[in-house]
Every structure is written in structure tokens, then in C-alpha cells.
Amino acid sequence: MDSVKKLAAMSVEEREKLLKDFSLDANQISEVEKVLHIMPADVGFKYDIILKDINPTDTEKSVEEKNLTEYLEGSIVTIRVHVSRPSYPSKAPEGYPNKDETPIEVHCPFIPVQKFEHWWVFLAESTKKQILMVKKVPSVRDGVEVEFQLPLMVKPGKYHFQLHLLNDSYVGCDVQQDFSISVVKDPNMKIEKREEIEKKEAEEEKKEEEEGEEGEEGEDSDDEEDKKEK
């Protein structure tokens, strides 16, 4: 057994047998069951890639297109992430009368103060291994949605991303999903806008090259210092 998720996925009978094999008594097994009921072992999320087209006849309404196979260069898409985890009955802490806003208390008997769960949602670019945006989620008791606005100011091609859901209290409860977005050429794009995209791409490539050279220079200087010390 190497994770809390696997332990929580077992039936009560299977779990009881396993814990008895580790010499836990009935009271200890009962305590384990209570903690598993609190821990977000089966937290998860789903996402949609949304392109909003504004209706020119009514600026207050928009048409949403979800999870298209291709997106035009220069588009701005919304990554909508819905996070959910099972609710469990607990007394709302003072100052949180609304159940939807009630944070979930963390099982941490060796911390002298009351602590509550918090989650972080990261949107990252896979190829460059770069975090693009981060949002904090205070509680996912009954599910919560967060959105990232992602401008596709890039050249046509396939771009790879990752969504990470990280917990600030428990180890082994984090979730990750990979996804890709295909960007295609917009035949109606103005020359000025395409030049802007190409300029941005060139600046980013130059910046990456400079950062790579600085890293190599740092490694060389470290090697020279090691040689001198020897």
C-alpha cells in the first residue's frame, strides 16, 4: 500500500483486514476510517476549453463553443476548471455561516492551531515547463469553478498544457491532467496583428536563448572554481 488514494478505494472489509495485518486494534482502525472520511482522497476535476463568440446584435450575450478541435491564431480561450470532492458533515467554524463557504478542517493533531484545507490550481505550459497562471481555491466542499483566460498569440501549431490541482495540507491527493490546443492560421487576420504575434514569438525565443547562455556560463564558472579548490 503506497498511497492514501489506494487505501481509500478499498472496501471497509478489505481495509480492516489490511490494517489488522499491521497490528492496529479496533479503536485505531475506527480512527483511520474517520480520517479517511475527512481526507480528499477522491478529489478530482474536469475542464472545458471555451471560445466565446460575442453576438454583434446583443453585446450582453455570447455564444460559447466548447472543446473545439482547432482554434484560430489570436483567439482568447477560457479554460474552465470544475473541482469537486465529497462533502462530509461537519460543524461550520465561527464566521462561516454559509455552508458553501465553510472551509474543511484538516486532520493535523500535532499542529496546535486549527487549520483548514486550501487548494491551488495551476495552468502550465508543458514543453517550456513554465507555470502560466495560478488560482487559489479556499474550499471545494460542494464543488467550485475557476477560469483562466489564455490568449493564443502564437504561431500555428499544437501546444501542450497541464492543469495541476495541489493541496496545501495532504500529501498524495494532488491531481494532474494534460491537454493540447491546436492553433491554425486565421486567413482573415490583419497583417499588423500577425506581425505582432511573430514579434512576440521572436522576443520569447531570444529570451530563452539568453537564459540558456547564462545558465551555461554559471555552470562553467562553478567548474573553474572546483578546479581551483582541487
C-alpha atoms as an extended CHARMM CRD file, in Angstrom:
* protein
*
       230  EXT
         1         1  MET       CA              0.0000000000        0.0000000000        0.0000000000  PROA      1               0.0000000000
         2         2  ASP       CA              1.7820000000        3.1200000000       -1.1940000000  PROA      2               0.0000000000
         3         3  SER       CA             -0.8850000000        5.8560000000       -1.2330000000  PROA      3               0.0000000000
         4         4  VAL       CA             -3.8680000000        7.1910000000        0.6530000000  PROA      4               0.0000000000
         5         5  LYS       CA             -5.9540000000        7.0530000000       -2.5250000000  PROA      5               0.0000000000
         6         6  LYS       CA             -5.4320000000        3.3030000000       -2.8520000000  PROA      6               0.0000000000
         7         7  LEU       CA             -6.2720000000        2.7820000000        0.8100000000  PROA      7               0.0000000000
         8         8  ALA       CA             -9.4690000000        4.8490000000        0.4970000000  PROA      8               0.0000000000
         9         9  ALA       CA            -10.5000000000        2.9600000000       -2.6580000000  PROA      9               0.0000000000
        10        10  MET       CA            -10.5900000000       -0.3600000000       -0.7790000000  PROA      10              0.0000000000
        11        11  SER       CA            -13.7860000000       -1.6890000000        0.7420000000  PROA      11              0.0000000000
        12        12  VAL       CA            -14.2090000000       -1.3430000000        4.5080000000  PROA      12              0.0000000000
        13        13  GLU       CA            -13.7050000000       -5.0980000000        4.9080000000  PROA      13              0.0000000000
        14        14  GLU       CA            -10.5160000000       -5.1570000000        2.8270000000  PROA      14              0.0000000000
        15        15  ARG       CA             -9.1750000000       -2.1410000000        4.6570000000  PROA      15              0.0000000000
        16        16  GLU       CA             -9.9420000000       -3.6440000000        8.0710000000  PROA      16              0.0000000000
        17        17  LYS       CA             -8.1140000000       -6.8540000000        7.1680000000  PROA      17              0.0000000000
        18        18  LEU       CA             -5.0880000000       -4.9070000000        5.9050000000  PROA      18              0.0000000000
        19        19  LEU       CA             -4.9060000000       -2.7160000000        8.9980000000  PROA      19              0.0000000000
        20        20  LYS       CA             -5.1980000000       -5.7330000000       11.2950000000  PROA      20              0.0000000000
        21        21  ASP       CA             -2.2170000000       -7.2280000000        9.4770000000  PROA      21              0.0000000000
        22        22  PHE       CA             -0.3280000000       -4.1100000000       10.6250000000  PROA      22              0.0000000000
        23        23  SER       CA             -1.3890000000       -4.8470000000       14.2400000000  PROA      23              0.0000000000
        24        24  LEU       CA             -3.9140000000       -1.9900000000       14.5520000000  PROA      24              0.0000000000
        25        25  ASP       CA             -6.6290000000       -2.5620000000       17.1390000000  PROA      25              0.0000000000
        26        26  ALA       CA            -10.3560000000       -1.7710000000       16.7180000000  PROA      26              0.0000000000
        27        27  ASN       CA            -10.0490000000        1.7750000000       18.1060000000  PROA      27              0.0000000000
        28        28  GLN       CA             -7.1340000000        2.5860000000       15.8100000000  PROA      28              0.0000000000
        29        29  ILE       CA             -8.9630000000        1.1950000000       12.7790000000  PROA      29              0.0000000000
        30        30  SER       CA            -12.0000000000        3.3260000000       13.6770000000  PROA      30              0.0000000000
        31        31  GLU       CA             -9.7380000000        6.3840000000       13.8570000000  PROA      31              0.0000000000
        32        32  VAL       CA             -8.2940000000        5.5860000000       10.4200000000  PROA      32              0.0000000000
        33        33  GLU       CA            -11.8200000000        5.3820000000        8.9820000000  PROA      33              0.0000000000
        34        34  LYS       CA            -12.6840000000        8.8080000000       10.4260000000  PROA      34              0.0000000000
        35        35  VAL       CA             -9.5650000000       10.3760000000        8.9480000000  PROA      35              0.0000000000
        36        36  LEU       CA            -10.1540000000        8.7890000000        5.5180000000  PROA      36              0.0000000000
        37        37  HSD       CA            -13.6550000000       10.2570000000        5.6000000000  PROA      37              0.0000000000
        38        38  ILE       CA            -12.1250000000       13.7130000000        6.0360000000  PROA      38              0.0000000000
        39        39  MET       CA             -9.2310000000       13.4310000000        3.5940000000  PROA      39              0.0000000000
        40        40  PRO       CA             -9.8020000000       14.4260000000       -0.0510000000  PROA      40              0.0000000000
        41        41  ALA       CA             -8.6540000000       11.0620000000       -1.3910000000  PROA      41              0.0000000000
        42        42  ASP       CA            -11.0660000000       11.1320000000       -4.3350000000  PROA      42              0.0000000000
        43        43  VAL       CA            -10.9330000000       14.8250000000       -5.1890000000  PROA      43              0.0000000000
        44        44  GLY       CA            -10.9470000000       15.4770000000       -8.9210000000  PROA      44              0.0000000000
        45        45  PHE       CA            -11.6500000000       17.9940000000      -11.6270000000  PROA      45              0.0000000000
        46        46  LYS       CA            -12.8610000000       18.2790000000      -15.1710000000  PROA      46              0.0000000000
        47        47  TYR       CA            -12.2160000000       21.0870000000      -17.6050000000  PROA      47              0.0000000000
        48        48  ASP       CA            -13.5620000000       22.6860000000      -20.7660000000  PROA      48              0.0000000000
        49        49  ILE       CA            -11.7760000000       24.8260000000      -23.3340000000  PROA      49              0.0000000000
        50        50  ILE       CA            -14.2400000000       27.5520000000      -24.2420000000  PROA      50              0.0000000000
        51        51  LEU       CA            -14.2490000000       30.0190000000      -27.0950000000  PROA      51              0.0000000000
        52        52  LYS       CA            -16.7120000000       32.8590000000      -26.5730000000  PROA      52              0.0000000000
        53        53  ASP       CA            -18.1480000000       34.4980000000      -29.6760000000  PROA      53              0.0000000000
        54        54  ILE       CA            -19.8820000000       37.7850000000      -28.9520000000  PROA      54              0.0000000000
        55        55  ASN       CA            -23.2030000000       38.1780000000      -30.7410000000  PROA      55              0.0000000000
        56        56  PRO       CA            -22.9740000000       41.5190000000      -32.6340000000  PROA      56              0.0000000000
        57        57  THR       CA            -26.7200000000       42.1120000000      -32.2240000000  PROA      57              0.0000000000
        58        58  ASP       CA            -26.5840000000       41.9190000000      -28.4230000000  PROA      58              0.0000000000
        59        59  THR       CA            -23.3080000000       42.6960000000      -26.6380000000  PROA      59              0.0000000000
        60        60  GLU       CA            -24.6520000000       41.3410000000      -23.3510000000  PROA      60              0.0000000000
        61        61  LYS       CA            -24.9210000000       37.8040000000      -24.6990000000  PROA      61              0.0000000000
        62        62  SER       CA            -22.2760000000       35.4730000000      -26.0030000000  PROA      62              0.0000000000
        63        63  VAL       CA            -22.1840000000       32.0840000000      -27.6800000000  PROA      63              0.0000000000
        64        64  GLU       CA            -19.8590000000       29.5360000000      -26.0870000000  PROA      64              0.0000000000
        65        65  GLU       CA            -18.1880000000       26.8430000000      -28.1560000000  PROA      65              0.0000000000
        66        66  LYS       CA            -16.6120000000       24.0790000000      -26.0890000000  PROA      66              0.0000000000
        67        67  ASN       CA            -13.6450000000       21.8250000000      -26.7790000000  PROA      67              0.0000000000
        68        68  LEU       CA            -13.1400000000       22.5390000000      -30.4640000000  PROA      68              0.0000000000
        69        69  THR       CA            -10.5130000000       20.5660000000      -32.3630000000  PROA      69              0.0000000000
        70        70  GLU       CA             -8.8200000000       23.7620000000      -33.6370000000  PROA      70              0.0000000000
        71        71  TYR       CA             -8.5960000000       27.4260000000      -32.6610000000  PROA      71              0.0000000000
        72        72  LEU       CA             -7.6270000000       30.4060000000      -34.7900000000  PROA      72              0.0000000000
        73        73  GLU       CA             -4.3820000000       32.2010000000      -34.0180000000  PROA      73              0.0000000000
        74        74  GLY       CA             -5.0100000000       35.3340000000      -31.9660000000  PROA      74              0.0000000000
        75        75  SER       CA             -8.0660000000       33.8660000000      -30.2270000000  PROA      75              0.0000000000
        76        76  ILE       CA             -8.5710000000       34.1630000000      -26.4820000000  PROA      76              0.0000000000
        77        77  VAL       CA             -9.8760000000       30.9500000000      -24.9300000000  PROA      77              0.0000000000
        78        78  THR       CA            -11.2000000000       30.3000000000      -21.4420000000  PROA      78              0.0000000000
        79        79  ILE       CA            -10.0150000000       27.2290000000      -19.5590000000  PROA      79              0.0000000000
        80        80  ARG       CA            -12.8920000000       26.4920000000      -17.1770000000  PROA      80              0.0000000000
        81        81  VAL       CA            -11.9850000000       24.0500000000      -14.4020000000  PROA      81              0.0000000000
        82        82  HSD       CA            -14.6190000000       22.4390000000      -12.1700000000  PROA      82              0.0000000000
        83        83  VAL       CA            -13.1390000000       20.9990000000       -8.9660000000  PROA      83              0.0000000000
        84        84  SER       CA            -15.1610000000       18.6450000000       -6.7900000000  PROA      84              0.0000000000
        85        85  ARG       CA            -14.7330000000       16.4620000000       -3.7200000000  PROA      85              0.0000000000
        86        86  PRO       CA            -17.1830000000       14.5800000000       -1.4900000000  PROA      86              0.0000000000
        87        87  SER       CA            -18.7910000000       16.6290000000        1.2400000000  PROA      87              0.0000000000
        88        88  TYR       CA            -18.8640000000       15.3210000000        4.7520000000  PROA      88              0.0000000000
        89        89  PRO       CA            -20.9160000000       16.5400000000        7.7200000000  PROA      89              0.0000000000
        90        90  SER       CA            -19.0270000000       18.9010000000        9.9800000000  PROA      90              0.0000000000
        91        91  LYS       CA            -19.8040000000       21.8610000000       12.1690000000  PROA      91              0.0000000000
        92        92  ALA       CA            -19.2090000000       25.1670000000       10.4350000000  PROA      92              0.0000000000
        93        93  PRO       CA            -16.4300000000       27.1720000000       12.1120000000  PROA      93              0.0000000000
        94        94  GLU       CA            -17.2650000000       30.5330000000       13.6290000000  PROA      94              0.0000000000
        95        95  GLY       CA            -17.5720000000       33.2350000000       10.9720000000  PROA      95              0.0000000000
        96        96  TYR       CA            -18.6930000000       30.8330000000        8.2210000000  PROA      96              0.0000000000
        97        97  PRO       CA            -22.4850000000       30.5780000000        8.4580000000  PROA      97              0.0000000000
        98        98  ASN       CA            -22.9100000000       29.7570000000        4.7590000000  PROA      98              0.0000000000
        99        99  LYS       CA            -22.3710000000       26.0340000000        4.0850000000  PROA      99              0.0000000000
       100       100  ASP       CA            -20.9650000000       26.7280000000        0.6000000000  PROA      100             0.0000000000
       101       101  GLU       CA            -18.2580000000       28.9420000000        2.1350000000  PROA      101             0.0000000000
       102       102  THR       CA            -17.4570000000       26.6180000000        5.0120000000  PROA      102             0.0000000000
       103       103  PRO       CA            -13.8060000000       25.5360000000        4.8720000000  PROA      103             0.0000000000
       104       104  ILE       CA            -12.8920000000       21.9500000000        5.6490000000  PROA      104             0.0000000000
       105       105  GLU       CA            -10.8130000000       21.3440000000        8.7330000000  PROA      105             0.0000000000
       106       106  VAL       CA             -7.5790000000       19.4060000000        8.2430000000  PROA      106             0.0000000000
       107       107  HSD       CA             -6.6660000000       16.3760000000       10.3370000000  PROA      107             0.0000000000
       108       108  CYS       CA             -3.3980000000       17.5620000000       11.9040000000  PROA      108             0.0000000000
       109       109  PRO       CA             -3.2960000000       16.5290000000       15.5900000000  PROA      109             0.0000000000
       110       110  PHE       CA              0.2910000000       17.7340000000       16.0670000000  PROA      110             0.0000000000
       111       111  ILE       CA             -0.3910000000       21.3190000000       14.9490000000  PROA      111             0.0000000000
       112       112  PRO       CA             -1.5300000000       23.4490000000       17.9090000000  PROA      112             0.0000000000
       113       113  VAL       CA             -3.8880000000       25.6560000000       15.8720000000  PROA      113             0.0000000000
       114       114  GLN       CA             -6.9640000000       24.9700000000       13.7670000000  PROA      114             0.0000000000
       115       115  LYS       CA             -6.0950000000       24.5080000000       10.0840000000  PROA      115             0.0000000000
       116       116  PHE       CA             -8.3240000000       24.3950000000        7.0160000000  PROA      116             0.0000000000
       117       117  GLU       CA             -7.8900000000       22.9570000000        3.5400000000  PROA      117             0.0000000000
       118       118  HSD       CA             -6.8360000000       25.1750000000        0.6630000000  PROA      118             0.0000000000
       119       119  TRP       CA             -6.2670000000       24.2140000000       -2.9470000000  PROA      119             0.0000000000
       120       120  TRP       CA             -4.2510000000       25.7240000000       -5.7750000000  PROA      120             0.0000000000
       121       121  VAL       CA             -4.9900000000       25.2950000000       -9.4770000000  PROA      121             0.0000000000
       122       122  PHE       CA             -2.0220000000       25.7580000000      -11.8190000000  PROA      122             0.0000000000
       123       123  LEU       CA             -2.0980000000       26.1540000000      -15.5960000000  PROA      123             0.0000000000
       124       124  ALA       CA              1.2960000000       25.2400000000      -17.0400000000  PROA      124             0.0000000000
       125       125  GLU       CA              2.8870000000       25.0340000000      -20.4760000000  PROA      125             0.0000000000
       126       126  SER       CA              4.3540000000       21.5470000000      -20.8170000000  PROA      126             0.0000000000
       127       127  THR       CA              7.1110000000       21.9940000000      -23.4010000000  PROA      127             0.0000000000
       128       128  LYS       CA              8.7260000000       25.0040000000      -21.7190000000  PROA      128             0.0000000000
       129       129  LYS       CA              7.8660000000       23.6570000000      -18.2310000000  PROA      129             0.0000000000
       130       130  GLN       CA              6.5090000000       27.0580000000      -17.3370000000  PROA      130             0.0000000000
       131       131  ILE       CA              3.6670000000       27.9760000000      -14.9630000000  PROA      131             0.0000000000
       132       132  LEU       CA              1.3740000000       30.3970000000      -16.7660000000  PROA      132             0.0000000000
       133       133  MET       CA             -1.3370000000       31.1290000000      -14.1750000000  PROA      133             0.0000000000
       134       134  VAL       CA             -2.2700000000       30.1830000000      -10.6210000000  PROA      134             0.0000000000
       135       135  LYS       CA             -5.5440000000       30.4720000000       -8.7210000000  PROA      135             0.0000000000
       136       136  LYS       CA             -6.2520000000       29.7200000000       -5.0640000000  PROA      136             0.0000000000
       137       137  VAL       CA             -9.3920000000       27.7790000000       -4.1300000000  PROA      137             0.0000000000
       138       138  PRO       CA            -10.3440000000       28.1720000000       -0.4550000000  PROA      138             0.0000000000
       139       139  SER       CA            -12.7610000000       25.2530000000       -0.2940000000  PROA      139             0.0000000000
       140       140  VAL       CA            -14.1470000000       22.6320000000       -2.6700000000  PROA      140             0.0000000000
       141       141  ARG       CA            -16.7610000000       21.2120000000       -0.3120000000  PROA      141             0.0000000000
       142       142  ASP       CA            -19.6040000000       21.2750000000       -2.8610000000  PROA      142             0.0000000000
       143       143  GLY       CA            -17.5710000000       21.8970000000       -5.9990000000  PROA      143             0.0000000000
       144       144  VAL       CA            -16.1310000000       25.1140000000       -7.3450000000  PROA      144             0.0000000000
       145       145  GLU       CA            -15.2040000000       26.5670000000      -10.7260000000  PROA      145             0.0000000000
       146       146  VAL       CA            -12.1750000000       28.6250000000      -11.6930000000  PROA      146             0.0000000000
       147       147  GLU       CA            -11.3450000000       30.1400000000      -15.0680000000  PROA      147             0.0000000000
       148       148  PHE       CA             -8.1170000000       31.0180000000      -16.8600000000  PROA      148             0.0000000000
       149       149  GLN       CA             -8.0600000000       33.4070000000      -19.8260000000  PROA      149             0.0000000000
       150       150  LEU       CA             -5.4720000000       32.1060000000      -22.2920000000  PROA      150             0.0000000000
       151       151  PRO       CA             -4.5610000000       34.3190000000      -25.2910000000  PROA      151             0.0000000000
       152       152  LEU       CA             -3.4170000000       32.2220000000      -28.2560000000  PROA      152             0.0000000000
       153       153  MET       CA             -0.9800000000       34.8290000000      -29.5100000000  PROA      153             0.0000000000
       154       154  VAL       CA              1.2310000000       32.1400000000      -31.0000000000  PROA      154             0.0000000000
       155       155  LYS       CA              2.1800000000       30.7260000000      -34.3710000000  PROA      155             0.0000000000
       156       156  PRO       CA              0.0260000000       27.9090000000      -35.8040000000  PROA      156             0.0000000000
       157       157  GLY       CA              0.8820000000       24.5430000000      -34.2720000000  PROA      157             0.0000000000
       158       158  LYS       CA             -0.0030000000       22.1590000000      -31.4570000000  PROA      158             0.0000000000
       159       159  TYR       CA              0.6380000000       23.4020000000      -27.9310000000  PROA      159             0.0000000000
       160       160  HSD       CA              0.7180000000       21.2010000000      -24.8310000000  PROA      160             0.0000000000
       161       161  PHE       CA             -0.5150000000       22.2440000000      -21.3940000000  PROA      161             0.0000000000
       162       162  GLN       CA             -1.0780000000       20.8080000000      -17.9310000000  PROA      162             0.0000000000
       163       163  LEU       CA             -3.5950000000       21.5010000000      -15.1940000000  PROA      163             0.0000000000
       164       164  HSD       CA             -2.4560000000       20.7930000000      -11.6430000000  PROA      164             0.0000000000
       165       165  LEU       CA             -4.6730000000       20.6900000000       -8.5620000000  PROA      165             0.0000000000
       166       166  LEU       CA             -2.4850000000       20.9060000000       -5.4500000000  PROA      166             0.0000000000
       167       167  ASN       CA             -3.4710000000       20.6310000000       -1.8100000000  PROA      167             0.0000000000
       168       168  ASP       CA             -1.6320000000       22.6060000000        0.8680000000  PROA      168             0.0000000000
       169       169  SER       CA             -2.2430000000       20.0960000000        3.6610000000  PROA      169             0.0000000000
       170       170  TYR       CA             -2.2010000000       16.4740000000        2.4830000000  PROA      170             0.0000000000
       171       171  VAL       CA              0.4220000000       14.5120000000        0.5480000000  PROA      171             0.0000000000
       172       172  GLY       CA             -0.7490000000       12.2050000000       -2.2480000000  PROA      172             0.0000000000
       173       173  CYS       CA             -4.0490000000       13.9580000000       -3.0230000000  PROA      173             0.0000000000
       174       174  ASP       CA             -2.8630000000       16.1390000000       -5.9040000000  PROA      174             0.0000000000
       175       175  VAL       CA             -4.3090000000       15.7000000000       -9.4050000000  PROA      175             0.0000000000
       176       176  GLN       CA             -2.8290000000       16.4480000000      -12.8310000000  PROA      176             0.0000000000
       177       177  GLN       CA             -4.2690000000       16.3880000000      -16.3540000000  PROA      177             0.0000000000
       178       178  ASP       CA             -2.5770000000       17.0290000000      -19.7040000000  PROA      178             0.0000000000
       179       179  PHE       CA             -4.2760000000       18.5950000000      -22.6910000000  PROA      179             0.0000000000
       180       180  SER       CA             -3.3730000000       20.1290000000      -26.0390000000  PROA      180             0.0000000000
       181       181  ILE       CA             -4.6340000000       23.0220000000      -28.1210000000  PROA      181             0.0000000000
       182       182  SER       CA             -4.2240000000       23.1070000000      -31.8930000000  PROA      182             0.0000000000
       183       183  VAL       CA             -3.7990000000       26.6090000000      -33.2980000000  PROA      183             0.0000000000
       184       184  VAL       CA             -4.4170000000       27.1900000000      -37.0220000000  PROA      184             0.0000000000
       185       185  LYS       CA             -3.7880000000       30.1460000000      -39.2890000000  PROA      185             0.0000000000
       186       186  ASP       CA             -6.5130000000       32.7800000000      -39.4690000000  PROA      186             0.0000000000
       187       187  PRO       CA             -6.8770000000       33.7890000000      -43.1340000000  PROA      187             0.0000000000
       188       188  ASN       CA             -8.7100000000       36.9670000000      -42.1100000000  PROA      188             0.0000000000
       189       189  MET       CA             -6.1050000000       38.1800000000      -39.6130000000  PROA      189             0.0000000000
       190       190  LYS       CA             -4.7200000000       41.6310000000      -40.3330000000  PROA      190             0.0000000000
       191       191  ILE       CA             -1.0530000000       41.8850000000      -41.2640000000  PROA      191             0.0000000000
       192       192  GLU       CA             -0.3640000000       44.1280000000      -38.2440000000  PROA      192             0.0000000000
       193       193  LYS       CA             -1.6850000000       41.5360000000      -35.7960000000  PROA      193             0.0000000000
       194       194  ARG       CA              0.2890000000       38.7030000000      -37.3970000000  PROA      194             0.0000000000
       195       195  GLU       CA              3.4360000000       40.8190000000      -37.2060000000  PROA      195             0.0000000000
       196       196  GLU       CA              2.6790000000       41.3930000000      -33.5200000000  PROA      196             0.0000000000
       197       197  ILE       CA              2.4470000000       37.6330000000      -32.9170000000  PROA      197             0.0000000000
       198       198  GLU       CA              5.6810000000       36.9670000000      -34.8080000000  PROA      198             0.0000000000
       199       199  LYS       CA              7.4490000000       39.7340000000      -32.8710000000  PROA      199             0.0000000000
       200       200  LYS       CA              6.2770000000       38.2660000000      -29.5650000000  PROA      200             0.0000000000
       201       201  GLU       CA              7.4750000000       34.7950000000      -30.5890000000  PROA      201             0.0000000000
       202       202  ALA       CA             10.8970000000       36.1720000000      -31.5930000000  PROA      202             0.0000000000
       203       203  GLU       CA             11.2580000000       38.0230000000      -28.2670000000  PROA      203             0.0000000000
       204       204  GLU       CA             10.4240000000       34.8770000000      -26.2950000000  PROA      204             0.0000000000
       205       205  GLU       CA             12.8970000000       32.7730000000      -28.2960000000  PROA      205             0.0000000000
       206       206  LYS       CA             15.6260000000       35.3810000000      -27.7410000000  PROA      206             0.0000000000
       207       207  LYS       CA             14.8750000000       35.4770000000      -24.0100000000  PROA      207             0.0000000000
       208       208  GLU       CA             15.0900000000       31.6780000000      -23.7680000000  PROA      208             0.0000000000
       209       209  GLU       CA             18.4200000000       31.6710000000      -25.6150000000  PROA      209             0.0000000000
       210       210  GLU       CA             19.8400000000       34.3350000000      -23.2720000000  PROA      210             0.0000000000
       211       211  GLU       CA             18.6470000000       32.4440000000      -20.1870000000  PROA      211             0.0000000000
       212       212  GLY       CA             20.2210000000       29.2540000000      -21.5680000000  PROA      212             0.0000000000
       213       213  GLU       CA             23.5560000000       31.0140000000      -22.1670000000  PROA      213             0.0000000000
       214       214  GLU       CA             23.5230000000       32.4850000000      -18.6430000000  PROA      214             0.0000000000
       215       215  GLY       CA             22.9070000000       29.0230000000      -17.2200000000  PROA      215             0.0000000000
       216       216  GLU       CA             25.8370000000       27.5710000000      -19.1860000000  PROA      216             0.0000000000
       217       217  GLU       CA             28.1440000000       30.4090000000      -18.0590000000  PROA      217             0.0000000000
       218       218  GLY       CA             27.1740000000       29.7580000000      -14.4470000000  PROA      218             0.0000000000
       219       219  GLU       CA             27.9970000000       26.0610000000      -14.7940000000  PROA      219             0.0000000000
       220       220  ASP       CA             31.3730000000       26.8650000000      -16.3980000000  PROA      220             0.0000000000
       221       221  SER       CA             32.3180000000       29.2590000000      -13.5750000000  PROA      221             0.0000000000
       222       222  ASP       CA             31.3680000000       26.6470000000      -10.9890000000  PROA      222             0.0000000000
       223       223  ASP       CA             33.5870000000       24.0740000000      -12.7420000000  PROA      223             0.0000000000
       224       224  GLU       CA             36.5260000000       26.5110000000      -12.7630000000  PROA      224             0.0000000000
       225       225  GLU       CA             36.1300000000       27.2160000000       -9.0420000000  PROA      225             0.0000000000
       226       226  ASP       CA             36.0420000000       23.4790000000       -8.3160000000  PROA      226             0.0000000000
       227       227  LYS       CA             39.2790000000       23.0010000000      -10.2590000000  PROA      227             0.0000000000
       228       228  LYS       CA             40.9820000000       25.8280000000       -8.3390000000  PROA      228             0.0000000000
       229       229  GLU       CA             39.9270000000       24.3380000000       -4.9970000000  PROA      229             0.0000000000
       230       230  LYS       CA             41.4020000000       20.9840000000       -6.0340000000  PROA      230             0.0000000000
